[in-house]
Amino acid sequence: MTNFRSTHVNVNETETRHLRQRLQVEITWLSRQLQDMQSADHLPDHSLQQTYREMIFSRRALLGRIPR
């Protein structure tokens, strides 16, 4: 059976690890910001909340495409 797993050429493991860590830090920070906004006493800014959700989604998608 043929292995269809893609091969990544010239992928630096150290840089990949740093990128994964950076994305995870950003996802955590954005999630906390979103949670703080949702629990705030003042009127919610729905457009900013949606922006945070989209930023989290895009970073998770990128994280899923980075080789391990």
C-alpha positions in Angstrom: 0.0 0.0 0.0 1.3 3.4 -0.9 1.8 6.0 1.8 0.0 9.2 0.8 1.3 11.3 3.7 2.8 14.6 2.3 6.5 15.1 2.7 7.7 18.5 3.8 11.0 19.6 2.4 13.3 21.9 4.3 11.2 22.2 7.4 13.2 23.4 10.4 11.9 21.6 13.4 13.0 24.3 15.8 11.2 27.0 13.8 8.1 24.8 13.5 8.1 24.2 17.3 8.4 27.9 17.9 5.6 28.7 15.5 3.3 26.1 17.1 4.1 27.5 20.6 3.5 31.1 19.4 0.2 30.2 17.9 -0.9 28.4 21.1 0.1 31.4 23.2 -2.0 33.7 20.9 -5.0 31.3 21.0 -4.9 31.3 24.8 -4.6 35.1 25.0 -7.4 35.6 22.5 -9.6 33.1 24.3 -9.0 34.9 27.6 -9.8 38.3 26.0 -13.0 36.9 24.6 -14.0 35.3 27.9 -13.3 38.6 29.7 -15.5 40.5 27.3 -18.3 38.0 27.7 -18.2 38.3 31.5 -17.9 42.1 31.6 -20.5 44.3 33.2 -20.8 46.8 30.3 -22.6 46.3 27.0 -21.0 43.6 24.8 -19.2 44.6 21.6 -20.5 41.9 19.3 -18.3 42.8 16.4 -15.1 42.7 18.5 -16.2 39.3 20.0 -16.7 38.0 16.4 -13.3 39.3 15.4 -11.7 37.4 18.4 -13.6 34.2 17.4 -12.4 34.5 13.8 -8.8 35.1 14.9 -9.0 32.1 17.2 -10.5 30.0 14.4 -7.8 31.0 11.9 -4.9 30.3 14.3 -6.4 26.9 15.1 -6.7 26.1 11.4 -3.1 27.1 10.8 -1.9 25.1 13.9 -3.6 22.1 12.4 -1.7 22.4 9.1 1.7 22.7 10.7 3.6 19.4 10.6 4.4 17.9 14.0 
